[in-house]
Structure formats: C-alpha cells, structure tokens
Amino acid sequence: MAKKSSTAPKPARKPNAALMKPVQPDAILAAVIGSTPLPRGEMTKKLWDYIKKNGLQDQTKKTNINADAALKAVFGGKSQVTMFEMTKLVSAHVK
C-alpha cells in the first residue's frame, strides 16, 4: 500500500522581529562595519566580510578570529576570539 502524503504545506518560519530591528553600532564597531543602523544579521554578515577580506580567520582552527587593530578594540583588547565569543562581544557595541 502506498503511503498518503500530507498535502498541507509546512508553515514558513517567521523571522524573529527582534533580530530584524536595526540597531546602531557605536563608534568602535562603526570603524569596522560603518555607522548606519543595521539588523543584527546584516551586522554579522558585514563583520564576516571584513574578517574574510582581511584574512583574519585562523588558518589552523577556522572557528577562531585573529583580531587586527580595529577588531581588537571591538573584542575588548583580545587578540583572538572564537566566532561564538565574537557575537557576545559585538553585542556590547550596539545600542
């Protein structure tokens, strides 16, 4: 016997409104991603563009980011952070 397939489409996942709301980067973060208000997702995307453009992703352990002078200020003086730690540190620089 053939299985009946459900014809009801899965409901599309609704984006989180809090993540879609533009946030204002402070002066330290603005030096890296610009000073225009952006949603958090776009902000993270711009950070990764900066990291890749400047070759700051650690070559041996890809989850680590090596900070240049601009990112060191964002990362609170740390010269290397994990990508998970990065999002926490960046959130301190938005209003």
Secondary structure as GFF3:
##gff-version 3
##sequence-region A 1 95
A	DSSP	alpha_helix	17	20	.	.	.	ID=ss1
A	DSSP	alpha_helix	27	33	.	.	.	ID=ss2
A	DSSP	alpha_helix	40	53	.	.	.	ID=ss3
A	DSSP	beta_strand	64	66	.	.	.	ID=ss4
A	DSSP	alpha_helix	69	74	.	.	.	ID=ss5
A	DSSP	beta_strand	80	82	.	.	.	ID=ss6
A	DSSP	alpha_helix	83	91	.	.	.	ID=ss7
###
